[in-house]
Amino acid sequence: MTKAAELYACLYAWEFPAQAMLRLRPKLRDQPCVVMEGEPPLQYVCSLNSKARALGIAVGMTRVEIETFPSVTVIPRSLKEEAATKAVLLECAGMFSPRIEDENQDKSFLCVIDIAGTEKLLGPPNVLAQKLLTRVRRLGITSRIAVSNNFRTSICLARGMSPQTSITVVAAGKESAALVPLPLAVLDLPEELAETFSLWGICTLGMLAELPEKELIARIGQKGKRLRQLAQGVLPHLFVPMEPVFALEERMELDLPVEQLDSLLFAVSVMLEQLILRAANHILALASVTVTLSLEGGTTHTRTVRPALPTNDKQIWIRLIHLDLEAHPPHAAILSLMLMAEPGKTSKTQLGLFSPQLPEPMQLDVTLALIRAIVGDYCVGRAVLQDSHRPEGFRIEPFSVPSGPVVETILDQTPTAMRQLRPVEATTVILQGQKPDAFFFRQKRYVVQRVYGPWLTGGDWWSSTLWGLEQWDVVARGNDGTVLCCCLVRDVTRNSWQMAALYD
């Protein structure tokens, strides 16, 4: 039986702590920046960008040494942001193949993608690598991609690639020749073993591959055989794929506590752009966004914004989040923020050729948010009846678009409209035989011509909100001949009459 051909693409991002911190801070990418690790005063540089390296800054420098360089931005290391960036990159790699093996280290990101059999779908290896590199760059990460038929060869090539080269594709059978000029540093050897090879004068993989196998095993054991196979590009590997989870989350640790919402929106804008990009790559839109703010004092402030329809319009989302945070501001300074989005299907409606243009639904969400900021959250939405006979027995729920088919109800006759009076208006009623005979409404006297009722309702006897009502539907005529159809209500508990509604 013929063994299936193997083909791997290694995605490698160096100086990962610095790249992860600068991904959501695009304004700092053109400035020299270093990422510091450790507790003061024992902080040291753990990662830096190319601008800082050009100034002569190196990993391991202390805070005092960094202060001698002009115009260097210092950023504390955030493991949460690195974990979020790692998840984003694994998610991006998962769009090209479901088989991914995570080979990450402390200061770099590295994963290997099994791309065997994807040629017909995604094109030849160099085309696939270019597509993957473009996707990663759009996420704000600089990376290299190496493609090879050997798992470990792709990793070594990605690590040893020159900064001027972004993609390397090695043909089958050419692995050994491609590895010859690479330094031993691409193997991440233990310090003791690296020193041993240095004493032997072995500094490249080509030199390591030429060592005699038996003598090498006799001196450093079976790991010598493994290293020699690796240098020759023939080391076998059992691929152990992982399952990346699709979670639309972005985190950012703020350099200084923020109290102004306008300053916070700059970070929210960049994070939303990343969320929208990731959702669009899966042909999805953002259905809701949950903003979690970590505040001084160890508390959190969480708000969820959910428009009527999913959308990828960044300006609409910024406007909605801004209005919501203005109406519900945090009570302390903000230290960090997290945006977690729920994906939804994009909303597209095909209209007829001569159909009128409908209003943009997202603009309605902004209008409703402006109204909520004025009148309150519980005064905007749609009325939903409660399971009660109590007058005004309804609650307000947010507007939502029904997912099922809309059922149209055809009425046989024109319904009578009732205008509810809010608040109800007090009135004086003259009784005759326990029935309304006349009443005064808005400085005018009406004589009752027909009366229907009473309908008695009552409830909540177990609480302090006890109520009992007597309702009458009345047709009356005024002194000037006008006819009034209305609903009179008598509060039995208070023995008072009110005008509750008018019939048209």
C-alpha positions as CSV (number, residue, x, y, z in Angstrom):
1,M,0.0,0.0,0.0
2,T,1.4,3.4,-1.0
3,K,1.8,5.8,1.9
4,A,-0.2,9.1,1.5
5,A,1.9,12.1,0.6
6,E,2.6,14.5,3.5
7,L,2.7,18.3,3.1
8,Y,3.0,20.8,6.0
9,A,2.9,24.6,6.2
10,C,4.6,26.1,9.3
11,L,3.3,29.5,10.5
12,Y,5.9,31.3,12.6
13,A,5.7,34.7,14.3
14,W,8.8,35.9,16.1
15,E,8.9,38.4,19.0
16,F,5.4,37.2,19.8
17,P,4.9,39.2,23.1
18,A,5.7,42.5,21.3
19,Q,3.5,41.6,18.3
20,A,0.6,40.6,20.5
21,M,0.7,43.9,22.4
22,L,1.1,46.0,19.2
23,R,-1.7,44.2,17.3
24,L,-4.4,46.3,19.0
25,R,-2.2,49.4,19.2
26,P,-1.5,50.3,15.5
27,K,-0.3,53.8,16.3
28,L,2.7,52.3,18.2
29,R,3.9,50.1,15.4
30,D,6.0,52.8,13.8
31,Q,7.7,53.6,17.1
32,P,10.4,51.8,19.0
33,C,8.6,49.6,21.6
34,V,9.8,47.1,24.2
35,V,7.8,44.7,26.3
36,M,8.9,44.4,29.9
37,E,8.5,41.4,32.2
38,G,9.0,41.0,35.9
39,E,8.2,43.0,39.0
40,P,9.8,46.4,39.6
41,P,12.6,47.1,40.1
42,L,13.7,43.8,38.5
43,Q,12.0,44.3,35.1
44,Y,13.8,43.4,31.9
45,V,13.1,43.4,28.2
46,C,11.5,40.1,27.1
47,S,10.5,41.2,23.5
48,L,10.8,44.2,21.2
49,N,10.0,45.3,17.7
50,S,12.4,46.0,14.8
51,K,12.4,49.8,15.5
52,A,13.8,49.2,19.0
53,R,16.3,46.6,17.8
54,A,17.6,49.2,15.3
55,L,18.5,51.5,18.2
56,G,20.7,48.8,19.8
57,I,18.2,47.5,22.4
58,A,18.5,43.8,23.2
59,V,16.5,41.3,25.1
60,G,17.4,41.2,28.8
61,M,18.1,44.9,29.3
62,T,16.8,46.4,32.5
63,R,14.5,49.4,32.9
64,V,17.4,51.6,33.8
65,E,19.2,50.8,30.6
66,I,16.0,51.3,28.5
67,E,15.6,54.8,30.0
68,T,18.9,55.8,28.4
69,F,17.4,55.4,24.9
70,P,15.2,58.3,23.7
71,S,11.6,57.9,22.6
72,V,11.1,54.2,23.5
73,T,7.6,53.1,24.5
74,V,7.6,50.6,27.3
75,I,4.7,48.2,27.5
76,P,4.2,45.7,30.4
77,R,3.7,42.1,29.2
78,S,0.2,40.7,29.2
79,L,-0.3,36.9,29.1
80,K,-4.0,37.4,28.5
81,E,-3.5,39.4,25.4
82,E,-0.9,36.9,24.1
83,A,-3.4,34.1,24.7
84,A,-6.1,36.0,22.8
85,T,-3.7,36.7,19.9
86,K,-2.7,33.0,19.8
87,A,-6.3,32.0,19.6
88,V,-6.9,34.4,16.8
89,L,-3.9,33.0,14.8
90,L,-5.0,29.4,15.3
91,E,-8.5,30.3,14.2
92,C,-7.0,31.9,11.1
93,A,-4.9,28.8,10.4
94,G,-8.0,26.6,10.9
95,M,-9.6,28.3,7.8
96,F,-7.1,26.5,5.6
97,S,-7.1,23.1,7.2
98,P,-8.8,21.5,10.2
99,R,-5.6,19.6,11.1
100,I,-3.3,21.9,13.1
101,E,-0.6,21.1,15.6
102,D,0.4,23.7,18.2
103,E,4.2,24.1,18.7
104,N,4.1,27.4,20.5
105,Q,7.0,28.5,22.8
106,D,7.2,31.2,25.4
107,K,8.5,34.1,23.2
108,S,7.2,33.0,19.7
109,F,4.1,31.6,18.0
110,L,4.5,28.5,15.9
111,C,1.9,26.1,14.5
112,V,2.1,23.5,11.7
113,I,-0.8,23.0,9.3
114,D,-1.4,19.7,7.5
115,I,-2.3,20.9,4.0
116,A,-2.0,17.6,2.2
117,G,-4.8,17.2,-0.3
118,T,-5.8,20.9,-0.4
119,E,-4.3,21.7,-3.8
120,K,-7.6,21.4,-5.7
121,L,-9.5,23.6,-3.2
122,L,-6.9,26.2,-2.2
123,G,-4.3,26.0,-5.0
124,P,-0.6,24.9,-5.0
125,P,1.4,25.4,-1.8
126,N,2.9,28.7,-2.8
127,V,-0.6,30.2,-3.5
128,L,-1.9,28.8,-0.2
129,A,1.0,30.2,1.7
130,Q,0.5,33.6,0.1
131,K,-3.2,33.6,1.1
132,L,-2.4,32.6,4.6
133,L,0.3,35.2,4.9
134,T,-2.2,37.9,3.7
135,R,-4.8,36.8,6.2
136,V,-2.3,36.9,9.1
137,R,-1.0,40.4,8.0
138,R,-4.6,41.7,8.1
139,L,-4.7,40.6,11.7
140,G,-1.7,42.9,12.4
141,I,0.9,40.1,12.8
142,T,4.2,39.8,10.9
143,S,5.0,36.1,10.2
144,R,6.9,33.6,8.0
145,I,5.6,30.5,6.3
146,A,7.6,27.5,5.3
147,V,6.1,24.5,3.3
148,S,7.7,21.1,3.2
149,N,6.9,17.4,3.1
150,N,8.6,16.9,6.4
151,F,7.1,18.2,9.6
152,R,10.4,19.2,11.4
153,T,11.9,20.6,8.2
154,S,9.1,23.1,7.9
155,I,9.7,24.3,11.5
156,C,13.4,24.7,11.0
157,L,13.0,26.5,7.7
158,A,10.4,28.9,9.3
159,R,12.8,29.7,12.2
160,G,15.9,30.1,10.1
161,M,14.4,32.1,7.2
162,S,15.9,35.5,6.6
163,P,13.8,38.6,7.5
164,Q,13.6,39.6,3.9
165,T,11.9,36.3,3.0
166,S,8.3,35.6,4.0
167,I,7.5,32.3,2.2
168,T,9.7,29.3,1.4
169,V,8.4,26.2,-0.4
170,V,10.7,23.1,-0.5
171,A,10.1,20.5,-3.1
172,A,9.9,16.8,-2.1
173,G,13.4,15.3,-1.8
174,K,15.1,18.7,-1.4
175,E,14.7,18.9,2.4
176,S,18.4,18.1,3.2
177,A,19.8,20.7,0.8
178,A,17.4,23.4,2.1
179,L,18.5,22.7,5.7
180,V,22.3,22.8,5.0
181,P,22.9,26.6,5.7
182,L,20.6,26.9,8.7
183,P,22.3,27.6,12.1
184,L,21.9,25.1,15.0
185,A,19.9,27.8,16.8
186,V,16.8,26.7,14.9
187,L,16.8,23.5,16.9
188,D,16.4,25.1,20.3
189,L,19.0,22.8,21.7
190,P,19.6,22.6,25.5
191,E,22.5,24.8,26.6
192,E,24.8,21.9,27.5
193,L,24.3,20.2,24.1
194,A,24.7,23.5,22.2
195,E,28.0,24.1,24.0
196,T,29.1,20.6,23.1
197,F,28.4,21.1,19.4
198,S,30.2,24.5,19.6
199,L,33.3,22.8,20.9
200,W,33.2,20.4,18.1
201,G,32.9,23.2,15.6
202,I,29.4,22.3,14.4
203,C,27.5,25.4,13.7
204,T,25.1,24.5,10.9
205,L,22.6,21.7,10.2
206,G,24.7,20.7,7.2
207,M,27.7,20.0,9.4
208,L,25.4,18.1,11.8
209,A,24.0,16.0,9.0
210,E,27.5,14.9,7.9
211,L,28.5,13.5,11.3
212,P,28.8,9.7,11.4
213,E,25.7,8.2,13.0
214,K,27.4,5.6,15.2
215,E,30.0,7.9,16.7
216,L,27.4,10.6,17.3
217,I,25.1,8.1,19.2
218,A,28.1,6.8,21.2
219,R,28.8,10.3,22.5
220,I,25.4,11.9,23.1
221,G,23.0,8.9,23.0
222,Q,19.9,8.2,20.9
223,K,19.0,11.9,20.7
224,G,22.1,12.2,18.5
225,K,20.4,10.0,15.9
226,R,17.3,12.0,16.1
227,L,19.1,15.3,15.6
228,R,21.0,13.9,12.7
229,Q,17.8,12.7,11.0
230,L,16.3,16.1,11.7
231,A,19.3,17.9,10.0
232,Q,18.9,15.6,7.0
233,G,15.1,16.3,6.7
234,V,14.0,12.7,7.2
235,L,12.9,12.7,10.9
236,P,9.4,11.1,11.1
237,H,6.7,12.7,13.1
238,L,3.3,11.6,14.5
239,F,1.0,14.5,13.8
240,V,-1.2,15.3,16.8
241,P,-3.9,17.8,15.6
242,M,-5.7,20.1,17.9
243,E,-9.2,21.5,17.7
244,P,-9.2,25.4,17.6
245,V,-12.3,26.9,19.2
246,F,-14.0,29.7,17.3
247,A,-14.6,32.4,19.9
248,L,-14.9,36.0,18.9
249,E,-13.0,37.6,21.8
250,E,-10.5,40.4,22.1
251,R,-8.7,41.6,25.2
252,M,-6.6,44.7,25.9
253,E,-4.7,45.8,29.0
254,L,-4.6,49.6,29.2
255,D,-1.3,51.2,29.9
256,L,-2.9,53.7,32.3
257,P,-6.3,53.8,34.0
258,V,-8.9,55.5,31.8
259,E,-11.8,57.5,33.0
260,Q,-13.0,59.2,29.8
261,L,-15.2,57.1,27.5
262,D,-14.0,59.0,24.5
263,S,-10.4,57.7,25.1
264,L,-11.8,54.2,25.6
265,L,-13.5,54.2,22.2
266,F,-10.1,54.4,20.3
267,A,-9.3,50.9,21.7
268,V,-12.8,49.7,21.2
269,S,-12.6,50.7,17.5
270,V,-9.5,48.7,16.9
271,M,-10.9,45.6,18.7
272,L,-14.2,45.9,16.8
273,E,-12.3,46.0,13.5
274,Q,-10.6,42.7,14.4
275,L,-13.8,41.1,15.5
276,I,-15.6,42.1,12.3
277,L,-12.6,40.9,10.1
278,R,-12.7,37.5,11.8
279,A,-16.5,37.2,11.6
280,A,-16.4,38.2,7.9
281,N,-13.8,35.5,7.2
282,H,-16.4,32.9,8.3
283,I,-19.1,34.7,6.3
284,L,-20.8,35.8,9.5
285,A,-21.8,39.1,11.2
286,L,-21.8,40.3,14.7
287,A,-25.1,39.6,16.4
288,S,-24.2,41.0,19.8
289,V,-21.1,42.5,21.5
290,T,-20.5,42.2,25.3
291,V,-18.1,44.8,26.7
292,T,-16.5,43.8,30.0
293,L,-14.5,46.5,31.8
294,S,-12.1,45.7,34.6
295,L,-12.2,48.6,37.1
296,E,-10.0,49.8,39.9
297,G,-10.8,48.1,43.1
298,G,-11.2,44.6,41.5
299,T,-14.7,45.1,40.2
300,T,-16.0,44.6,36.6
301,H,-18.6,46.5,34.5
302,T,-20.4,44.4,31.8
303,R,-22.8,45.7,29.2
304,T,-24.3,43.8,26.2
305,V,-25.3,45.5,23.0
306,R,-27.7,43.6,20.7
307,P,-29.1,45.3,17.6
308,A,-32.2,44.0,15.8
309,L,-30.2,42.4,13.0
310,P,-26.6,41.2,12.8
311,T,-24.2,43.7,11.1
312,N,-20.5,44.2,10.4
313,D,-20.8,48.0,10.2
314,K,-18.1,49.2,12.6
315,Q,-19.4,52.8,12.9
316,I,-22.8,51.5,13.9
317,W,-21.3,49.3,16.6
318,I,-19.1,52.1,18.0
319,R,-22.2,54.4,18.1
320,L,-24.3,51.8,19.9
321,I,-21.6,50.9,22.4
322,H,-20.9,54.6,23.1
323,L,-24.5,55.4,23.7
324,D,-24.9,52.3,26.0
325,L,-21.8,53.2,28.1
326,E,-22.9,56.8,28.3
327,A,-26.3,55.7,29.7
328,H,-24.6,53.1,32.0
329,P,-21.1,54.5,32.8
330,P,-18.6,52.6,35.0
331,H,-18.2,53.8,38.5
332,A,-14.4,53.7,38.6
333,A,-11.3,54.0,36.3
334,I,-10.9,51.3,33.6
335,L,-7.8,49.1,33.7
336,S,-8.6,46.6,30.9
337,L,-11.4,45.7,28.6
338,M,-12.6,42.6,26.8
339,L,-15.0,42.5,23.8
340,M,-16.8,39.2,23.3
341,A,-19.1,38.9,20.2
342,E,-21.8,36.5,19.3
343,P,-21.8,35.6,15.6
344,G,-24.9,35.6,13.5
345,K,-25.8,35.3,9.8
346,T,-25.5,38.3,7.7
347,S,-28.9,40.0,6.9
348,K,-29.5,40.4,3.2
349,T,-32.9,41.1,1.7
350,Q,-33.7,40.8,-2.0
351,L,-36.2,43.5,-3.0
352,G,-38.2,43.7,-6.1
353,L,-37.1,45.8,-9.0
354,F,-39.9,48.4,-8.5
355,S,-40.1,48.0,-4.7
356,P,-39.6,51.1,-2.6
357,Q,-36.3,51.4,-0.7
358,L,-36.7,50.4,2.9
359,P,-35.1,52.3,5.7
360,E,-31.8,51.0,7.0
361,P,-32.6,48.8,10.1
362,M,-29.3,49.7,11.8
363,Q,-30.2,53.4,11.8
364,L,-33.3,52.4,13.7
365,D,-31.1,50.8,16.4
366,V,-29.1,54.0,16.8
367,T,-32.4,56.0,17.1
368,L,-33.7,53.6,19.7
369,A,-30.4,53.9,21.6
370,L,-30.7,57.7,21.6
371,I,-34.3,57.4,22.9
372,R,-33.2,54.9,25.6
373,A,-30.5,57.4,26.8
374,I,-33.2,60.0,27.4
375,V,-36.2,58.0,28.7
376,G,-34.5,54.9,30.1
377,D,-34.1,51.3,29.1
378,Y,-37.4,50.1,30.4
379,C,-39.4,52.7,28.4
380,V,-38.4,51.6,24.9
381,G,-39.4,48.4,23.2
382,R,-42.5,46.4,22.5
383,A,-45.3,45.8,24.9
384,V,-45.9,42.2,26.0
385,L,-49.0,41.3,27.9
386,Q,-48.6,39.7,31.3
387,D,-50.7,36.8,32.6
388,S,-53.0,39.1,34.6
389,H,-56.3,40.9,34.4
390,R,-54.8,44.0,36.0
391,P,-55.0,47.2,34.0
392,E,-51.8,48.2,32.4
393,G,-50.7,44.6,32.8
394,F,-47.8,44.5,30.4
395,R,-44.0,44.7,30.3
396,I,-41.6,46.3,27.8
397,E,-39.2,44.0,26.0
398,P,-36.5,45.0,23.4
399,F,-37.4,44.9,19.8
400,S,-36.6,41.6,18.0
401,V,-37.0,40.3,14.6
402,P,-39.0,37.0,14.5
403,S,-37.1,34.1,13.1
404,G,-40.2,32.1,12.0
405,P,-42.6,32.9,9.2
406,V,-44.9,35.9,9.7
407,V,-48.5,34.9,10.0
408,E,-50.9,37.5,8.5
409,T,-54.3,37.9,10.1
410,I,-57.1,38.9,7.9
411,L,-60.0,40.7,9.6
412,D,-63.5,40.4,8.3
413,Q,-64.4,43.9,9.6
414,T,-62.8,47.1,10.5
415,P,-61.9,46.9,14.2
416,T,-62.8,49.6,16.7
417,A,-59.8,51.6,17.9
418,M,-59.4,52.3,21.7
419,R,-57.2,55.2,22.8
420,Q,-55.9,54.4,26.3
421,L,-55.5,57.5,28.5
422,R,-52.2,57.5,30.3
423,P,-52.5,58.6,33.0
424,V,-56.2,58.1,33.5
425,E,-58.2,61.2,34.2
426,A,-60.4,61.6,37.2
427,T,-64.1,62.3,36.6
428,T,-67.4,62.8,38.5
429,V,-70.2,60.3,37.8
430,I,-73.9,60.6,38.8
431,L,-75.5,57.2,39.5
432,Q,-79.1,56.1,39.0
433,G,-80.0,52.6,40.0
434,Q,-76.3,51.8,40.7
435,K,-75.6,52.6,37.0
436,P,-73.9,55.7,35.5
437,D,-76.5,58.3,34.5
438,A,-74.3,61.3,33.8
439,F,-70.7,62.4,34.2
440,F,-68.4,65.3,33.8
441,F,-65.3,65.0,31.5
442,R,-63.0,67.8,30.6
443,Q,-65.3,70.6,31.8
444,K,-68.3,69.2,29.8
445,R,-71.4,67.4,31.1
446,Y,-72.4,64.2,29.3
447,V,-75.7,62.3,29.7
448,V,-75.5,58.5,29.4
449,Q,-77.6,57.0,26.6
450,R,-76.4,53.4,26.6
451,V,-74.4,51.6,29.3
452,Y,-72.8,48.1,29.3
453,G,-71.5,46.4,32.4
454,P,-70.2,46.3,34.9
455,W,-67.2,44.0,34.5
456,L,-65.5,43.4,37.8
457,T,-61.8,42.6,38.2
458,G,-59.6,42.3,41.2
459,G,-56.5,40.6,42.5
460,D,-53.2,40.6,44.4
461,W,-55.0,40.2,47.7
462,W,-51.8,38.7,49.1
463,S,-49.8,41.8,48.6
464,S,-49.9,45.6,49.4
465,T,-50.9,46.3,45.8
466,L,-54.5,45.1,46.3
467,W,-56.8,46.3,43.5
468,G,-60.5,46.0,42.6
469,L,-62.1,47.6,39.6
470,E,-65.6,48.0,38.1
471,Q,-65.6,48.8,34.4
472,W,-68.4,50.3,32.3
473,D,-68.6,50.9,28.6
474,V,-70.7,54.0,28.0
475,V,-72.3,55.8,25.0
476,A,-73.1,59.4,26.1
477,R,-74.1,62.7,24.5
478,G,-72.9,66.1,25.5
479,N,-74.8,69.4,25.9
480,D,-73.6,70.4,22.4
481,G,-74.8,67.2,20.8
482,T,-71.4,65.5,20.5
483,V,-71.4,61.7,21.1
484,L,-68.7,60.2,23.3
485,C,-68.0,56.4,23.5
486,C,-65.8,55.8,26.5
487,C,-64.7,53.4,29.2
488,L,-65.4,54.5,32.8
489,V,-63.7,52.7,35.7
490,R,-64.6,52.8,39.3
491,D,-61.8,52.0,41.8
492,V,-63.7,49.9,44.4
493,T,-61.0,50.1,47.0
494,R,-61.0,54.0,46.9
495,N,-64.5,54.6,45.6
496,S,-63.3,56.9,42.9
497,W,-64.2,57.2,39.2
498,Q,-61.8,57.6,36.3
499,M,-61.9,57.9,32.5
500,A,-59.7,55.1,31.3
501,A,-60.2,55.0,27.5
502,L,-62.0,56.6,24.5
503,Y,-63.4,54.5,21.6
504,D,-63.1,55.8,18.0
